[in-house]
């Protein structure tokens, strides 16, 4: 084997190493998306478990606000169904409805001084607000992971491997503009 053979062998080794590095990079990115989703899933489950406690605490004081409480529980069920199905677009919609429902619930609580002063309510409100903030942070990390995945599987030469080994794009967890708007407090009290 002459110098030409060593050069060919060296090029093959470099090509194989490059292929392995590209493939392993795509695998890592794909698993980062899964990990980011799992982090959101944990927080959604925790919030799912806390909401009935909050609604029960509010029911003791808010005798005339059953519609608001029911909207929160319906939205909670929608989030749970979308989460279980890992339906990202439906989850975005359900999250928007839940955020609006919680915003309405917390706004209505202002009209009930005894409820606002209740230690259990305050604790649950702080806990859910903390979970909301954590979900927002994790959603940002998830969307960044999805974006990195989606860009990489479309870039050359990664696209060749992505198509060959069925790497797929993921959906961003997105909210519609109307779901991001603040709750209209005048409407709640009007």
Number of C-alpha atoms within 10 A of each C-alpha: 5 6 8 9 10 11 11 11 12 12 12 12 12 12 12 12 12 12 15 12 12 17 15 12 15 21 14 13 19 21 14 19 21 16 15 19 22 14 17 21 18 12 16 21 14 14 19 17 12 16 19 15 14 20 20 13 16 24 15 9 16 19 8 9 14 13 9 18 22 13 18 24 19 16 22 23 15 19 25 19 15 18 20 12 11 13 14 17 16 19 22 20 19 24 24 22 23 22 20 22 22 23 17 22 22 14 16 18 19 11 12 13 10 12 19 18 11 13 11 15 20 14 12 17 18 12 17 19 14 13 17 16 12 16 19 13 12 19 19 16 19 24 19 16 22 24 17 17 24 19 12 19 22 16 11 10 12 19 16 12 17 21 12 9 10 9 17 13 17 16 14 18 19 18 17 11 8 10 18 13 11 11 17 12 12 7 8 12 10 5
